[in-house]
Amino acid sequence: MTSARDPQRKLLRLEVRNSQTPIETKPDWIRARAKTGPEFLAINDLVRSEQLRTVCQEALCPNIFECWEDREATFLIGGEQCTRRCDFCNIDTGRPAALDTDEPRRVAESVATMGLRYATVTGVARDDLDDGGSWLWAETVRQIRRSCPDTGVELLIPDFNRRADLLDEVFETRPSVLAHNVETVPRIFKKIRPAFTYERSLGVISDARDAGLITKSNLILGMGETDDEIDEALRDLHDAGCDLVTITQYLRPSPRHHPVDRWVKPERFVHWSRRAEEIGFLGVMSGPLVRSSYRAGRLYQSAVAARQDA
C-alpha cells in the first residue's frame, strides 16, 4: 500500500531519527521476475481502459503478475490517510477526508469488470469516525456479493479497538477470510505499531475465529526481532485461533521509515514455512517478497480443504 506524505506535515521526531540511516541496499534475492500470462494481460488491459484502481499497481507490488494471472487483486478503502502511524507502512498519517459512501459500489464494480475470482479488501484505520469505518467494510462485502456472488472476498481489517459491536458488523457479512495482521513480535510491537497492542490484535483474531470465520495474519521479518521471538509469535497466533499465516521480509518504503535490521535469507523463509506447518496452521505463504494478500485465493482454498479433511 502506498500514499504520498502530505508535504505540509512536519516530520515526526521518530521520522527524523529514522532518516539518519540511509536506505539499505537490497540483496540479490530481493528481485521480482515478471511473467506475463494471458490472464494478467487481459486484466491489465481492463484496468487501463476502465481506469480502475487497485493496490496492486499503485503500490508497485512485486507479485502483481502472479496474482492477476490468478485473477486476484487487492483494493484499499477508507481514503488515502490513516489516523494511525506504523513505522513500516507507507500510507500517510493525518486527518482523512470525509468518508466516500459510494466507494463500496465502485469497488464491487471493479471486481465485476475485472472478472476476479478472489478479491482482497484492505483499508486505513478511521478512528475519526464513531464506527471506525465498520459500515464501509461491511457494505463493501455486501456490494461485492451482490455483483459477484461467486467471487471470494477477503477482508484485511484494522482492530476497531476490538469493539464487539463494530467487529460483529463486519463479521456478519461472512467474508471468505477475515485477516488482521499482527506484523511483529511483542518486544518491539509498541515501537513499531504504537496505536495498536499485541494482545488486542490477537484478541481480534480470536473473536473472528469464535464467529466461525477463517482467520489470517501476517508477520514481517527484519525489523529487529529474533528467531526465538518469531517462533513465539507464530505459536501465539495459532493459539489465538489463526488459521492462515503469511511471512515476509520488511522492505523500507522511505528514509523516514524504520531501518531494515537484517535481510532474512530465502532458506530461512523455507524454515519458517515448515515451522508454521508444524505448529498447525492450515496454510502458509513464506518468502522475501510474499505479501499478506499474495496468492490469497490459493491460501483460502488450502484452509477449506484442511477443514474438510479434519
Order of alpha helices (4+ residues) and beta strands (2+ residues): alpha-alpha-alpha-alpha-beta-beta-beta-alpha-beta-alpha-beta-alpha-beta-alpha-alpha-beta-alpha-beta-alpha-beta-alpha
